[in-house]
């Protein structure tokens, strides 16, 4: 299982609200996944480097614990140098990180003893714990490390449910920061998750070295190193330079590293002016820098070199959010839509045999998704690894779905927010366990944006010629009885293939391929006119709810992902598409009659009142589509069509709150409102005979 990489934290800017979170120190060391059995142990850094040789006391402690407990385990933690019972700072670890000489390793073991501070567990014996909530994993971890399991080289992390208390302790003790973790969250290997937040109180982060300058006067080898970070388009942005913080040994080590990487041209997007002659390098060395602040022109003020980070990939280095400032608890809260997660690398899975999925027939209800949360996270990790490396590649899909080629993952699809094609594909991979049952067996219509949301778009009904074997294609007839091959939803390969082709939204038919003449639900589409604010859409939606209650019908409201709302009415089996339209028309007509100043069913745009909401019932024609549930929309921001509770339709609701960065945490918090709402179809007896 050493192909695993650790779960990673997003960057936060304030304490989460109390209740669902726990808090830990942010230890200042090397992140390690430790694999232990009764005769051996391996210490693997987050970018796959084996650090077992450098820290023998930790490896020995892990082997001893595995023998004592008589079982294997995989734990997650941070290796730090200990000063008595106190973890030291990263600088004290520098001398041990890169040493390979056995005599030097033994000397460091005595002079600067290290310990693995363990804060999570993935495997306990034969029991995988990655899908268990943090509280369950913590109980396993505490039991594993009960005395005599603990040792000087193997320690259990501190935990506090009071974030303000942990933050105050961090300030008193001069820590780099703290970590906030949702107590109900699973472990998500290889993913930078929004269930974990990194809250820094020091201005300190990693940068990539893109060159160095000649030294001045009596200084030798290097005057300053030139620093940068990667932006959303994969470009190295110059952030400043520093010659401060080096010892004689670290200066010699840095010069030896950079000299091997020297090249003629600057790697930065804009070549910086330097006081001394510059030497450019391939951007392969990552360093940790402490600094005072960012200047208004995006440069570091008073940067100081802390050390080399060979445990982190250059492509993972981005500009991080500002650290926490001292503040009262009421001004230091955070909502999940304030954090953007950069990519993290993950080793690809082993190859599986490809085969074309067979058509499924003879049933109407959607199947349970064949993709687990763990499999979805694994696909997302492969995508992150490819995008981080700037490479095209082949995804290894779960179970028997085979492979899928993907390319141009770093292409920016949303210029306003810098979200990439890879971001969109990762979102769909992670939400697939909920999305796939909703689109199972449904023909898909594509609106393709090969150059992002600001480029030209075009609709495509027909499936492309020669799709991959893993993608499902079947002949389907539309309302005009024209039969053509179409992509059919319900499996991960087809879903990701749609995005690979440049489609952003997933637009399914309301019926399934086995019974295209029957609709599974009826849709009332609330489309605001140019002068209608979203608050008016909410008013009309409440009137729709009143009419539905009178008719004895249940429905699921969802954001359209654009400026409107969809009200979706689940239907019993055997309702023709025309019947679905009649139900929507009945509701829409009653609403427009009761609220003529707010709502209209007028089809001609120029005849509609400018401030009215168009209550559209015509989306129920066979072959018509609206953006499907959990579908990303081609808007300036990557908003998502998201199911809601009726109680959430308040005047302060905004469709901009539901994006590819916020919907997954919401799904974890509230569950799948779509599946719950669509599970039980309506009885139509109450509307029979109504006018």
C-alpha positions in Angstrom: 0.0 0.0 0.0 3.0 2.3 -0.3 1.5 4.0 -3.3 -0.7 6.0 -0.9 -0.1 9.7 -0.4 -1.4 11.7 2.6 -4.6 13.7 2.9 -3.7 17.4 2.7 -5.2 20.5 4.3 -6.6 23.5 2.5 -5.4 27.0 3.5 -7.8 28.7 5.9 -8.1 32.3 7.0 -10.0 32.0 10.3 -11.3 29.5 12.9 -14.2 27.4 11.8 -17.4 27.6 13.9 -17.3 25.5 17.0 -19.0 22.1 17.2 -18.0 19.9 14.4 -14.2 20.6 14.5 -11.2 19.5 16.4 -7.8 21.3 16.5 -4.2 20.2 16.5 -0.8 21.9 16.5 0.8 22.4 13.1 4.0 20.5 13.7 7.1 22.0 12.0 8.6 18.9 10.3 8.4 16.4 7.5 5.0 14.9 6.7 5.3 11.1 6.7 3.1 8.1 6.0 4.6 5.2 8.1 4.0 1.6 7.0 4.8 -0.9 9.7 4.8 -4.7 10.1 6.4 -7.0 12.6 9.8 -7.0 10.8 10.1 -3.8 8.9 8.9 -0.2 8.5 9.0 2.4 5.8 8.8 6.2 6.2 7.5 7.8 3.0 7.3 11.6 2.5 4.3 13.2 0.8 6.1 13.2 -2.6 7.1 9.6 -2.3 10.7 9.9 -1.0 11.8 7.1 1.3 13.1 8.7 4.6 13.5 5.4 6.5 17.3 5.6 6.4 17.5 9.1 7.8 15.4 8.4 10.9 16.3 4.9 12.1 15.0 5.5 15.7 11.5 6.1 14.3 11.6 3.0 12.1 12.8 0.9 15.0 10.0 2.2 17.2 7.4 1.4 14.6 8.7 -2.2 14.2 8.7 -2.7 17.9 5.1 -1.4 18.2 4.0 -3.7 15.3 5.6 -6.7 17.0 4.0 -5.8 20.4 0.6 -5.3 18.9 1.0 -8.3 16.6 -0.5 -6.5 13.6 0.5 -4.2 10.7 -0.6 -0.6 10.5 -0.3 2.6 8.5 -0.2 5.9 10.3 0.1 9.5 9.3 2.2 12.0 11.1 5.1 14.5 11.2 8.7 13.8 11.9 10.2 16.5 14.1 13.4 17.0 16.1 12.7 16.8 19.8 14.2 19.1 22.4 13.3 17.2 25.5 9.5 16.7 25.3 9.1 19.7 23.0 9.1 19.6 19.2 11.8 21.9 17.7 11.5 24.1 14.7 12.2 23.0 11.1 15.7 24.4 11.1 16.8 21.8 13.6 15.6 19.1 11.2 17.5 20.4 8.2 20.8 18.7 9.1 19.1 15.3 9.2 16.8 15.4 6.2 19.4 14.7 3.4 22.1 12.7 5.2 23.0 9.3 3.8 26.3 8.6 5.5 25.7 6.0 8.2 28.2 7.5 10.7 26.6 10.9 10.3 23.1 9.4 10.7 24.1 7.7 14.0 25.7 11.0 15.2 22.5 12.9 14.5 20.5 10.2 16.2 22.3 11.0 19.4 22.6 14.8 19.1 19.3 15.7 17.5 16.8 12.8 18.2 13.7 12.7 16.1 10.2 11.5 16.7 7.2 10.8 14.6 4.2 12.7 16.1 1.3 10.6 14.8 -2.1 12.2 14.2 -4.0 9.7 12.0 -4.3 6.1 11.1 -5.3 4.5 7.8 -4.9 0.8 8.4 -5.2 -1.1 11.7 -4.4 -4.8 11.2 -6.6 -5.9 8.4 -9.1 -3.1 9.0 -9.0 -0.1 6.5 -10.1 3.0 8.3 -9.9 5.6 5.5 -13.7 5.8 5.1 -14.3 6.0 8.9 -14.8 9.5 10.5 -11.9 11.1 12.3 -13.3 10.3 15.8 -13.4 6.6 15.0 -9.8 6.7 13.6 -8.7 8.7 16.6 -9.9 6.0 19.0 -8.0 3.3 17.0 -4.9 5.5 17.0 -5.1 6.2 20.8 -5.5 2.5 21.4 -2.6 1.6 19.2 -0.3 4.1 21.0 -1.4 3.3 24.5 1.7 2.6 26.8 3.9 0.8 26.2 3.1 1.6 22.6 4.3 5.2 22.9 8.0 5.9 23.0 10.4 8.8 22.7 10.4 8.3 19.0 6.7 7.7 18.5 4.2 10.1 20.0 0.5 10.9 19.8 -0.5 14.4 18.7 -2.3 16.8 20.9 -5.9 17.5 20.2 -8.3 20.2 21.6 -12.0 20.8 20.7 -11.6 24.5 21.6 -10.0 26.2 18.7 -9.4 29.5 20.5 -7.6 27.7 23.3 -5.4 25.9 20.8 -4.7 29.1 18.9 -3.8 31.0 22.0 -1.4 28.1 22.9 0.1 28.3 19.5 0.8 32.0 19.9 2.3 31.5 23.4 4.7 28.7 22.2 5.6 30.3 18.9 4.1 27.6 16.7 3.8 28.0 13.0 0.0 27.5 13.3 -2.7 25.0 14.0 -4.9 22.6 12.0 -8.7 22.4 12.1 -10.2 19.1 11.2 -13.8 18.0 10.8 -14.5 15.3 13.4 -16.9 13.5 11.1 -14.7 13.5 8.0 -13.2 10.4 6.3 -9.5 10.2 5.4 -9.1 11.3 1.7 -5.7 10.0 0.4 -4.0 12.3 -2.0 -6.6 15.0 -1.8 -6.3 18.6 -0.5 -9.5 18.5 1.4 -11.7 21.2 2.8 -12.4 19.0 5.8 -8.9 20.0 7.0 -7.8 23.6 7.3 -4.3 24.8 7.8 -4.4 28.0 9.9 -1.0 29.8 10.0 0.0 32.4 12.5 3.4 33.0 10.9 4.1 34.5 7.5 5.9 31.6 6.1 5.5 29.3 3.1 7.4 27.3 0.4 8.8 28.9 -2.8 10.5 27.6 -5.8 14.1 28.7 -6.6 14.4 29.9 -10.2 18.0 31.1 -10.1 20.7 32.9 -8.0 22.8 36.0 -8.2 26.6 36.5 -8.0 27.9 37.2 -4.5 29.1 40.6 -3.4 32.4 41.5 -1.5 33.5 38.8 0.9 30.4 36.6 0.5 31.0 33.3 -1.4 29.2 31.3 -4.0 25.7 32.9 -3.9 24.5 36.4 -3.4 20.8 35.7 -3.2 18.4 33.0 -4.4 15.5 34.1 -6.7 12.1 32.9 -5.6 8.7 32.2 -7.2 5.4 30.4 -7.0 3.1 28.9 -9.6 -0.1 30.6 -10.6 -3.3 29.0 -11.8 -2.0 28.6 -15.4 1.1 26.8 -14.3 3.4 29.8 -14.7 6.3 30.6 -12.3 5.7 34.1 -10.9 8.7 36.0 -9.4 8.2 36.8 -5.7 11.5 38.3 -4.6 15.0 37.2 -3.5 16.9 36.5 -0.3 20.4 35.9 0.8 19.5 36.0 4.5 19.3 32.9 6.8 22.1 30.8 5.2 24.8 29.1 7.2 28.1 28.3 5.5 27.0 24.7 5.1 23.6 25.5 3.7 25.0 28.1 1.3 27.4 25.4 -0.1 24.6 22.9 -0.3 22.4 25.4 -2.1 25.1 26.3 -4.6 25.8 22.6 -5.3 22.1 22.0 -6.0 21.5 25.1 -8.2 24.7 24.7 -10.3 23.5 21.3 -11.5 20.3 22.9 -12.7 21.6 26.0 -14.4 20.1 27.0 -17.8 20.3 30.0 -20.1 16.7 31.4 -19.9 14.7 32.7 -17.0 12.0 30.4 -15.8 9.8 33.3 -14.5 6.9 34.8 -16.4 8.6 38.2 -16.1 12.4 38.2 -16.0 13.3 40.1 -12.8 16.0 42.8 -12.7 18.8 42.0 -10.3 21.6 44.1 -8.8 24.2 41.4 -9.6 24.5 39.0 -12.5 21.8 36.4 -12.5 22.1 32.7 -13.1 18.9 30.9 -14.1 18.0 27.4 -13.1 15.4 24.7 -13.8 12.7 25.3 -11.1 13.3 22.1 -9.2 14.4 23.2 -5.7 11.7 24.1 -3.1 12.7 26.2 -0.1 10.8 27.4 3.0 10.9 31.1 3.5 9.9 33.3 6.5 8.9 36.9 5.6 7.4 40.0 7.0 4.6 40.7 4.4 3.6 40.8 0.8 4.1 44.2 -0.9 1.4 45.8 -3.0 3.3 44.7 -6.2 3.3 41.0 -5.1 6.9 40.8 -3.7 8.2 39.5 -0.4 9.3 41.9 2.2 12.3 40.8 4.3 12.4 37.2 3.3 14.6 34.8 5.3 15.7 31.3 4.1 14.6 28.6 6.5 15.6 25.4 4.7 15.2 23.1 1.7 12.0 21.1 1.3 12.8 18.1 -0.8 9.6 16.5 0.5 7.5 18.8 -1.6 6.9 19.1 -5.3 7.7 22.4 -7.0 4.4 22.3 -8.9 2.5 22.3 -5.7 3.9 25.6 -4.6 1.3 28.4 -4.9 0.8 31.7 -3.1 -0.9 30.9 0.2 -3.6 32.9 2.0 -2.5 35.4 4.7 -1.9 33.9 8.2 -4.3 34.6 11.0 -4.1 37.9 12.8 -4.9 38.1 16.5 -8.7 38.5 16.6 -11.7 37.8 18.8 -13.6 34.6 18.2 -16.5 36.4 16.6 -14.2 37.9 13.9 -12.3 34.8 13.3 -14.8 32.4 11.7 -14.6 30.9 8.3 -17.1 29.5 5.8 -16.2 26.7 3.5 -16.4 28.9 0.3 -13.4 31.0 1.3 -10.7 28.5 0.6 -9.3 27.4 -2.8 -7.3 24.1 -2.8 -4.2 23.8 -5.1 -3.2 20.5 -6.6 -1.3 17.7 -4.8 0.5 14.8 -6.5 -0.5 11.1 -6.3 1.1 8.0 -7.6 -1.1 6.4 -10.3 -2.8 3.1 -9.7 -2.0 -0.2 -11.4 -3.5 -0.9 -14.9 -6.8 -2.7 -15.2 -8.3 -4.4 -18.2 -10.6 -2.3 -20.3 -14.0 -3.4 -21.6 -17.1 -1.7 -22.9 -19.9 -1.6 -20.3 -22.9 -3.5 -21.5 -26.3 -1.8 -21.8 -28.5 -2.3 -18.7 -32.1 -3.0 -19.4 -35.3 -4.2 -17.7 -35.5 -1.8 -14.8 -36.5 1.8 -14.2 -35.1 2.8 -10.9 -31.6 4.1 -10.8 -28.9 1.7 -9.5 -26.7 2.6 -6.6 -23.5 4.2 -7.8 -20.7 1.7 -8.5 -18.1 4.3 -7.5 -17.2 4.5 -3.8 -15.9 7.6 -2.1 -12.5 6.0 -1.9 -12.4 5.2 -5.6 -13.6 8.7 -6.5 -10.8 10.2 -4.4 -8.3 7.9 -6.1 -9.4 9.1 -9.5 -9.2 12.7 -8.4 -5.7 12.1 -7.1 -4.5 10.7 -10.4 -5.9 13.9 -12.1 -4.1 16.1 -9.6 -0.8 14.3 -10.2 -1.1 14.7 -14.0 -2.0 18.4 -13.8 0.7 19.1 -11.2 3.2 17.5 -13.5 1.8 19.4 -16.5 1.3 16.1 -18.3 -1.4 14.3 -20.4 -2.0 10.8 -19.3 -4.2 7.7 -18.9 -6.6 7.4 -15.9 -6.9 3.9 -14.4 -10.6 3.6 -13.7 -12.1 1.6 -10.8 -13.3 -2.0 -11.2 -13.9 -3.0 -14.8 -14.3 0.4 -16.4 -10.8 0.3 -18.0 -8.9 3.4 -18.9 -9.5 6.9 -20.2 -7.0 9.3 -21.8 -7.1 12.9 -20.5 -5.3 15.9 -21.7 -4.9 19.7 -21.2 -5.9 19.5 -17.6 -4.1 22.8 -16.8 -6.2 24.7 -19.4 -8.1 27.6 -17.6 -11.8 27.1 -18.2 -12.9 29.9 -15.9 -10.6 32.9 -16.3 -12.3 34.9 -13.5 -11.5 32.4 -10.8 -8.6 30.6 -12.6 -10.3 27.2 -12.3 -9.0 24.7 -14.8 -10.3 21.8 -16.8 -8.6 19.6 -14.3 -10.5 21.3 -11.5 -13.8 20.6 -13.3 -12.9 17.0 -13.9 -11.8 16.5 -10.3 -15.1 17.9 -9.1 -17.0 15.5 -11.2 -14.8 12.6 -10.1 -15.4 13.4 -6.4 -19.1 13.9 -6.7 -19.6 10.9 -8.9 -21.0 8.7 -6.1 -24.0 11.0 -5.8 -24.1 12.2 -9.5 -23.9 8.9 -11.3 -27.2 7.4 -10.0 -29.0 10.6 -10.9 -27.9 10.3 -14.6 -27.8 6.5 -14.9 -29.1 5.3 -18.3 -30.0 8.9 -19.4 -28.9 10.2 -22.8 -26.6 13.2 -22.4 -26.5 16.4 -24.4 -23.2 18.2 -24.6 -22.5 21.9 -24.8 -18.8 22.0 -25.5 -16.4 24.8 -24.5 -13.0 23.7 -25.8 -11.5 27.1 -24.9 -13.3 27.7 -21.7 -16.3 29.7 -20.8 -15.2 32.8 -22.7 -14.6 30.9 -25.9 -17.0 29.8 -28.6 -19.4 27.0 -27.6 -21.4 24.5 -29.5 -24.0 21.8 -28.8 -23.4 18.2 -29.7 -26.2 15.6 -29.6 -24.5 12.8 -31.4 -21.8 10.8 -29.8 -18.3 11.3 -31.2 -17.0 8.7 -33.7 -14.8 6.0 -32.2 -15.2 6.8 -28.5 -13.0 4.9 -26.0 -14.1 1.3 -25.2 -14.9 2.4 -21.6 -17.5 5.0 -22.7 -21.1 3.9 -23.1 -22.9 4.8 -26.4 -26.3 3.5 -27.5 -28.8 4.4 -30.3 -31.6 6.7 -29.1 -34.5 8.3 -31.0 -35.6 11.8 -30.3 -39.1 13.3 -30.5 -38.9 13.4 -34.3 -38.0 9.6 -34.2 -34.5 10.3 -35.6 -32.2 7.6 -34.2 -28.6 8.4 -33.6 -25.8 7.2 -31.3 -25.7 9.1 -28.0 -23.6 9.1 -24.9 -25.4 7.4 -22.0 -24.7 8.5 -18.4 -24.2 6.3 -15.3 -20.5 5.3 -15.3 -17.4 7.3 -14.4 -15.7 6.8 -17.8 -18.5 8.4 -19.7 -18.9 11.3 -17.2 -15.2 12.2 -17.4 -15.1 11.7 -21.2 -17.8 14.4 -21.5 -15.5 16.8 -19.6 -12.4 15.7 -21.6 -14.4 16.8 -24.8 -14.7 20.2 -23.3 -18.3 20.0 -21.9 -18.7 21.8 -18.6 -22.3 21.0 -17.6 -23.8 17.5 -17.6 -27.3 17.8 -19.2 -29.3 14.5 -19.0 -32.6 13.6 -20.6 -35.6 13.3 -18.1 -36.1 9.7 -19.3 -33.9 6.7 -19.6 -32.6 4.9 -22.6 -34.8 1.8 -21.9 -38.0 3.9 -21.9 -37.4 7.3 -23.6 -41.2 7.8 -24.1 -41.7 8.0 -20.3 -40.4 10.8 -18.0 -39.0 10.2 -14.5 -39.8 13.7 -13.3 -41.5 17.0 -14.4 -39.5 20.3 -14.3 -40.8 23.8 -13.6 -37.9 26.1 -14.7 -37.9 29.5 -13.1 -36.0 31.8 -15.4 -35.7 35.5 -14.3 -36.1 38.3 -16.9 -33.3 41.0 -17.2 -34.7 43.2 -14.5 -35.8 40.4 -12.1 -33.4 40.0 -9.1 -32.9 36.6 -7.6 -35.0 37.5 -4.7 -38.0 37.6 -7.1 -37.2 34.0 -8.2 -37.4 33.0 -4.6 -40.8 34.6 -4.2 -42.1 32.8 -7.3 -40.6 29.5 -6.0 -42.6 29.9 -2.8 -45.7 30.4 -4.8 -44.9 27.2 -6.7 -44.6 25.4 -3.4 -48.0 26.6 -2.4 -49.5 25.3 -5.6 -47.7 22.0 -5.2 -49.0 21.6 -1.7 -52.6 22.2 -2.9 -52.1 19.5 -5.5 -50.6 17.1 -3.0 -47.2 17.0 -4.8 -43.7 16.9 -3.4 -40.8 18.4 -5.3 -37.1 19.1 -4.9 -35.9 22.7 -5.6 -32.4 23.2 -6.9 -30.4 26.1 -8.2 -30.0 26.1 -11.9 -26.4 27.1 -11.4 -27.1 30.3 -13.3 -29.7 32.9 -12.3 -32.7 30.7 -11.8 -34.2 27.8 -10.0 -35.5 24.4 -11.0 -38.4 22.7 -9.2 -38.3 19.0 -9.9 -41.4 16.8 -9.3 -40.6 13.0 -9.1 -43.2 11.0 -11.1 -44.4 7.4 -10.9 -43.6 4.9 -13.6 -45.2 5.1 -16.9 -45.9 8.9 -17.2 -45.4 10.0 -20.8 -43.3 13.0 -21.6 -46.5 14.8 -22.6 -47.9 14.0 -19.1 -44.9 15.5 -17.4 -45.3 18.7 -19.5 -49.0 18.9 -18.5 -48.2 18.7 -14.8 -45.6 21.5 -15.1 -48.0 23.5 -17.2 -50.8 23.2 -14.6 -48.4 24.4 -11.9 -47.0 27.2 -14.0 -50.4 28.5 -15.1 -51.7 28.7 -11.6 -48.6 30.6 -10.4 -48.8 33.1 -13.3 -52.5 33.7 -12.7 -52.1 34.3 -9.0 -48.9 36.5 -9.3 -49.2 38.2 -12.7 -46.7 40.9 -11.7 -44.1 38.4 -10.6 -44.5 35.5 -12.9 -45.4 34.8 -16.6 -45.8 31.9 -18.9 -45.4 34.1 -22.0 -43.1 32.3 -24.5 -42.2 35.4 -26.5 -39.4 37.1 -24.7 -40.3 40.6 -25.9 -43.9 40.2 -24.6 -42.8 39.3 -21.1 -42.9 41.9 -18.3 -39.2 43.0 -17.9 -39.1 42.3 -14.1 -41.0 39.0 -14.2 -39.9 35.5 -13.8 -40.7 33.2 -16.7 -42.2 30.0 -15.4 -41.2 27.6 -18.1 -43.0 24.2 -18.5 -41.7 23.4 -22.0 -38.5 21.8 -20.8 -40.4 18.5 -20.4 -40.5 17.7 -24.1 -38.8 14.5 -25.0 -35.1 15.1 -25.6 -35.1 18.5 -23.9 -32.6 19.0 -21.1 -31.8 21.4 -18.3 -28.6 21.4 -16.4 -28.6 18.2 -14.3 -28.2 18.1 -10.6 -24.6 18.6 -9.4 -23.8 20.0 -12.9 -21.1 22.7 -13.2 -22.3 25.7 -15.2 -20.5 27.8 -17.8 -20.8 31.0 -15.8 -18.1 33.5 -14.9 -17.6 31.5 -11.6 -17.9 27.6 -11.6 -21.3 27.5 -10.0 -23.1 24.2 -9.6 -26.8 23.2 -9.9 -27.4 22.2 -6.3 -30.4 20.6 -4.6 -31.9 22.6 -1.7 -34.3 22.3 1.2 -37.4 24.5 0.8 -36.4 26.2 4.1 -33.2 27.4 2.4 -35.2 29.6 -0.1 -34.7 32.8 1.8 -34.0 36.3 0.7 -30.3 36.0 1.4 -29.8 32.9 -0.7 -27.4 33.4 -3.6 -26.6 30.9 -6.4 -23.0 32.1 -6.3 -22.7 30.3 -2.9 -22.7 26.9 -4.7 -19.5 26.2 -6.6 -17.1 23.4 -7.2 -15.3 24.5 -4.1 -18.3 24.5 -1.8 -20.7 21.9 -2.9 -18.7 18.8 -1.8 -18.4 20.0 1.8 -22.1 20.8 1.7 -22.8 17.3 0.5 -20.8 15.9 3.4 -22.7 18.1 5.8 -26.3 17.8 4.6 -26.2 14.5 2.7 -27.6 13.9 -0.8 -30.8 16.0 -0.8 -31.5 15.0 -4.4 -31.4 11.2 -3.7 -33.6 11.7 -0.6 -36.1 13.9 -2.4 -36.4 11.8 -5.6 -36.5 8.4 -3.8 -40.3 8.3 -3.5 -42.3 9.3 -6.6 -45.5 11.3 -6.3 -49.0 9.8 -6.6 -50.9 11.7 -9.3 -54.4 10.7 -8.0 -54.8 14.1 -6.4 -54.6 16.0 -9.6 -56.7 13.8 -11.8 -59.8 15.7 -12.9 -58.4 19.1 -11.9 -58.5 22.0 -14.3 
